[in-house]
Amino acid sequence: MSEDAGALAATMTGFARTLRAAGVGADHERTHALLGALRHLDVTRPADVYWAGRLTLCAGPDDLPRYDRCFQAYFGGRTASRRPAGAVSVTRHTLTLGDEAGDETGEGENESAPGSASRTELLRHRDVAALTEAERAEVHRMLAMLSAGRAARRSRRFEPAARGRLDQRRTIREALRKGDVARLLRRSHTERPRGVVLFVDVSGSMAPYAETLLRFAHALVRSEPRATRVYSVGTRLTPLTAELRHRDPGTALDAVSRAIPDWSGGTRLGEELQEFLARRHARGDIVVIASDGWERGDPSLLGAQVARLSRQAYRVIWVNPHKGYADYEPLTGGMRAALPYLDDLVAGHSLAAYEDLSERLAHA
């Protein structure tokens, strides 16, 4: 494969990943079909790239608007029409957060990729609460593409294996069937992703961060739907896992908005954790509590419930947006009560912080 062909394949494979994160069924087979089509087209013409992708990567009418939005964001140009005017560079695949007027007039199209990359890197470390709407939308797009892997844990179930403990039943059954013991059969424990229970504070003090945290929760659920449970906490405990299983982030967040009855209220986290522990458990799971610790209820109750969680869970991680600042100290009543029972207190104010949290969950 030539260098140009390799660069094109990498670019279009990344575009397909963006589409899948947005809910378009651009699987491996469709991506392979796109690369085959582009070998017969002029990839310097945006119309050729646009229509080749639209015809191969989209599975139905519902995919078309998502495809248009992703094409515009990924390649940094206007959505192609049947007779597109102007040029869009296929190799420029980082969304520029500059002046939109420049895009309309065609200015800035020759801007170098390193400049875009450096702006994206700066954006990763900025506080979500201080972003513009366009910048926040870009952070949410990158969260949708987050590969939220999960550490494995040993299951109680067994499977046939070349090495491991003796599987007496299977060995005896085979011996009875064949008339003699030809070999000793063995078995070993299966592995499954470690579970995560995520509590997202949607109270008024967490309003600047709640939506971004819920989009991070969507990435976790999409990555491991059977090993992730998500709840909102405020004045009520609300399960959100079912709503977050929709593959399109926007649709999932719309469903979440309708499901949460206590947006921007107070926080009674102690009572809600008590309610959770009365009905459910977190044995062997990683518990993640995303909150600033402004507890309106009794802080001692919160401390007692976090202590109960710490005895059940594999780890308890508290995500506090304010932890990302050098002068932060856990002075709120809720934080002081919970701190002795936490395994980790981490930041939750930026895209980089969410990426670090994802890595922590993947290697816990």
C-alpha positions in Angstrom: 0.0 0.0 0.0 1.4 3.4 -1.0 1.8 6.2 1.6 -1.1 8.2 0.0 -3.4 5.1 0.0 -2.5 4.4 3.6 -3.3 8.0 4.7 -6.6 7.9 2.8 -7.5 4.5 4.5 -6.7 6.0 7.9 -8.7 9.1 7.3 -11.8 7.2 6.1 -11.6 4.6 8.8 -11.5 7.5 11.3 -14.6 9.0 9.6 -16.4 5.7 9.9 -15.6 5.6 13.6 -17.1 9.1 13.9 -20.2 7.9 12.1 -20.6 4.9 14.4 -20.3 7.1 17.4 -23.1 9.3 16.0 -25.4 6.2 15.5 -24.8 5.4 11.8 -24.2 1.8 11.0 -20.9 2.3 9.3 -19.5 -1.1 10.1 -16.3 -2.8 8.8 -17.9 -4.2 5.7 -19.4 -0.8 4.7 -16.0 0.9 5.4 -14.3 -1.6 3.1 -16.9 -0.9 0.4 -16.2 2.8 0.7 -12.4 2.3 0.3 -13.1 0.2 -2.7 -15.3 2.8 -4.3 -12.7 5.6 -3.7 -10.1 3.7 -5.6 -12.1 4.4 -8.7 -12.9 8.1 -7.9 -11.0 11.4 -7.6 -10.5 11.8 -3.8 -9.5 15.4 -4.3 -13.1 16.2 -5.3 -15.3 16.6 -2.2 -18.4 15.6 -4.1 -16.9 12.2 -5.0 -15.9 11.6 -1.4 -19.3 12.8 0.0 -21.5 10.6 -2.3 -19.2 7.6 -2.1 -19.5 7.7 1.7 -23.2 8.4 1.7 -24.0 5.5 -0.7 -21.8 2.9 1.2 -21.9 3.9 4.8 -25.5 4.8 5.4 -28.0 2.0 6.0 -31.3 3.9 5.7 -33.0 7.3 5.6 -32.5 7.9 9.3 -28.7 7.9 8.8 -28.6 10.7 6.2 -28.9 13.8 8.5 -26.3 12.2 10.9 -24.0 11.5 8.0 -24.3 15.1 6.8 -23.5 16.5 10.2 -20.5 14.2 10.7 -19.2 14.9 7.2 -19.3 18.6 7.9 -17.6 18.3 11.3 -15.0 15.7 10.3 -13.7 17.3 7.1 -14.2 20.9 8.3 -16.3 22.1 5.4 -19.8 22.6 4.3 -22.2 19.7 3.8 -21.9 18.7 0.1 -24.9 19.2 -2.2 -25.6 17.6 -5.5 -23.5 20.4 -7.2 -21.1 21.5 -4.5 -19.2 24.7 -4.9 -15.8 25.3 -3.5 -13.3 22.8 -2.2 -13.0 20.9 1.0 -9.7 19.1 1.9 -10.2 15.4 2.6 -7.1 15.3 4.7 -8.3 18.0 7.1 -10.3 16.0 9.6 -10.2 18.1 12.8 -13.1 20.3 13.5 -11.9 24.0 13.6 -13.6 26.0 16.3 -12.9 29.3 14.6 -15.2 31.9 13.0 -18.0 30.2 11.0 -18.1 33.1 8.6 -14.7 32.1 7.4 -16.1 28.7 6.4 -18.9 30.3 4.5 -16.6 32.4 2.4 -14.0 29.7 1.9 -11.4 31.5 4.0 -9.2 29.5 6.2 -9.4 26.3 4.2 -5.6 26.2 3.8 -5.1 26.4 7.6 -2.6 23.8 8.7 -3.6 20.7 10.5 -1.1 21.3 13.4 -2.9 24.5 14.3 -6.2 22.7 14.5 -4.6 19.9 16.5 -3.1 22.3 19.0 -6.4 24.0 19.5 -8.0 20.6 20.1 -5.3 19.8 22.6 -6.0 23.0 24.5 -9.7 22.3 24.4 -9.1 19.0 26.1 -7.8 20.7 29.2 -10.3 23.6 29.5 -13.0 23.7 32.1 -16.3 22.5 30.5 -18.1 25.3 32.4 -16.1 28.0 30.6 -16.6 26.7 27.1 -18.7 28.3 24.4 -21.6 26.4 22.8 -19.5 25.5 19.8 -16.6 24.3 22.0 -18.9 22.3 24.2 -20.4 20.6 21.2 -16.9 19.6 20.0 -16.1 18.2 23.5 -19.3 16.2 23.3 -18.4 14.9 19.9 -15.1 13.7 21.2 -16.7 12.1 24.2 -19.0 10.2 21.9 -15.9 8.7 20.2 -14.3 7.8 23.6 -13.3 4.1 23.7 -14.5 3.3 27.3 -12.9 -0.1 27.8 -13.3 -2.0 31.0 -11.0 -4.1 33.2 -12.0 -7.8 33.3 -12.9 -9.7 36.4 -13.1 -13.5 37.0 -16.6 -14.9 36.8 -18.1 -17.7 38.8 -18.9 -19.6 35.6 -16.5 -22.0 33.9 -15.7 -22.9 30.4 -13.6 -25.7 28.8 -9.9 -24.9 28.8 -6.6 -26.5 27.9 -5.3 -25.8 31.4 -7.0 -25.4 34.7 -8.8 -27.5 37.3 -10.1 -31.0 36.4 -13.6 -31.1 34.9 -14.7 -34.3 36.5 -18.2 -34.4 35.0 -17.2 -33.9 31.4 -14.3 -36.4 31.8 -16.6 -39.0 33.2 -19.3 -38.4 30.5 -16.7 -38.8 27.7 -15.2 -41.9 29.4 -18.7 -43.5 29.5 -19.3 -42.6 25.9 -16.0 -43.9 24.6 -15.6 -46.8 27.0 -12.3 -45.6 28.6 -10.6 -42.5 29.9 -8.8 -41.2 26.8 -7.9 -37.8 28.4 -8.6 -35.6 31.3 -10.7 -32.6 30.5 -10.2 -29.3 32.2 -12.0 -26.1 32.8 -11.3 -22.5 34.0 -13.2 -19.5 35.1 -14.6 -17.2 32.4 -13.9 -13.5 32.5 -16.4 -10.6 32.1 -16.0 -6.8 32.2 -16.0 -5.4 35.7 -19.3 -3.6 36.5 -19.5 0.2 37.0 -22.2 1.9 38.9 -22.2 5.7 38.1 -24.1 8.3 40.1 -24.4 11.7 38.4 -25.3 14.7 40.5 -27.8 16.9 38.6 -28.4 19.5 41.3 -28.1 23.2 40.6 -24.5 23.5 41.7 -23.5 20.8 39.2 -25.5 22.3 36.3 -22.4 23.4 34.2 -21.1 19.8 34.2 -24.2 17.5 34.4 -24.8 17.2 30.6 -21.1 16.4 29.9 -21.0 13.9 32.6 -24.2 12.2 31.2 -22.5 12.1 27.8 -19.6 10.4 29.4 -22.1 8.0 31.0 -23.5 7.3 27.5 -20.0 6.4 26.3 -19.7 3.9 29.2 -23.1 2.3 28.6 -22.5 2.1 24.8 -19.1 0.4 25.5 -20.3 -2.1 28.1 -24.1 -2.1 28.2 -24.4 -5.2 30.4 -21.8 -4.1 32.9 -22.8 -0.4 33.5 -25.6 1.1 35.6 -26.2 4.8 35.7 -28.4 6.9 38.1 -29.0 10.6 38.5 -29.0 12.0 42.0 -30.4 15.2 43.3 -33.5 15.1 45.4 -34.4 11.7 43.8 -32.6 8.6 42.7 -33.5 8.0 39.0 -32.2 5.0 36.9 -31.0 6.1 33.5 -29.4 3.0 32.0 -32.2 2.2 29.7 -32.3 5.7 28.2 -28.6 5.8 27.7 -28.6 2.5 25.7 -29.7 4.3 22.5 -26.8 4.5 20.1 -27.3 8.1 19.2 -26.0 10.5 21.9 -28.5 13.2 21.1 -31.5 10.9 21.3 -30.2 9.3 24.5 -29.7 12.7 26.2 -33.3 13.7 25.1 -34.6 10.6 26.8 -32.5 11.3 29.9 -33.9 14.9 30.1 -37.4 13.6 30.1 -36.7 10.9 32.7 -35.0 13.2 35.3 -37.6 14.9 37.4 -35.3 17.0 39.6 -32.9 18.9 37.3 -31.1 21.8 39.1 -32.6 21.1 42.5 -30.8 20.3 45.8 -28.7 17.3 46.7 -29.6 14.6 49.2 -27.0 12.1 48.2 -26.9 10.3 51.5 -30.6 9.4 51.3 -30.4 8.4 47.7 -27.4 6.1 48.3 -29.3 4.6 51.2 -32.3 4.0 48.9 -29.9 2.3 46.4 -28.4 0.0 49.0 -31.8 -1.0 50.3 -32.9 -2.3 46.9 -29.7 -3.1 45.0 -26.0 -3.8 45.6 -22.6 -3.0 44.1 -20.7 -6.1 45.0 -17.5 -6.4 43.0 -18.3 -3.3 41.0 -16.6 0.1 40.7 -18.8 2.8 42.1 -18.3 6.3 40.6 -19.9 9.3 42.3 -19.8 12.5 40.3 -20.7 15.3 42.6 -19.2 18.5 44.1 -20.2 17.3 47.6 -22.7 20.1 48.4 -25.0 17.9 50.6 -28.3 19.4 51.8 -29.0 16.4 53.9 -27.1 15.0 56.9 -23.4 14.6 56.0 -23.0 11.8 58.5 -25.7 9.8 56.7 -23.7 10.3 53.5 -20.5 9.1 55.2 -22.3 6.0 56.5 -23.6 5.1 53.1 -20.3 5.6 51.3 -18.7 3.4 54.0 -21.3 0.7 53.2 -20.5 1.0 49.5 -16.8 0.8 50.2 -17.3 -2.6 51.9 -19.3 -3.9 48.9 -17.5 -2.4 45.9 -14.2 -3.2 44.3 -13.4 0.5 44.3 -15.2 3.8 45.1 -14.2 6.8 43.0 -15.5 10.3 43.6 -15.4 12.7 40.6 -15.4 16.3 41.7 -15.2 19.1 39.0 -13.4 21.4 41.4 -10.6 18.8 42.1 -9.0 19.9 38.8 -7.8 23.2 40.4 -4.5 23.3 42.3 -6.0 25.2 45.3 -8.9 22.8 45.8 -9.5 21.4 49.3 -12.4 19.1 50.2 -14.1 21.5 52.6 -17.8 20.8 52.0 -19.6 18.7 54.6 -20.4 15.9 52.1 -16.8 15.6 50.9 -15.4 15.6 54.4 -17.8 12.9 55.4 -17.2 10.7 52.4 -13.4 11.2 52.0 -12.2 8.5 54.5 -14.0 5.8 52.5 -12.9 6.7 49.0 -10.3 4.9 47.0 -9.8 7.8 44.6 -10.8 11.5 44.5 -10.3 12.7 40.9 -11.0 15.7 38.7 -14.1 15.9 36.5 -14.0 19.4 34.9 -12.5 18.7 31.4 -12.3 16.2 28.5 -8.8 15.2 29.6 -10.2 14.4 33.1 -12.9 12.2 31.6 -10.3 10.4 29.5 -8.2 9.8 32.6 -11.2 8.4 34.4 -11.9 6.1 31.4 -8.3 4.8 31.6 -8.7 4.3 35.4 -11.8 2.2 34.8 -10.1 0.2 32.1 -7.2 -0.7 34.3 -8.8 -0.9 37.8 
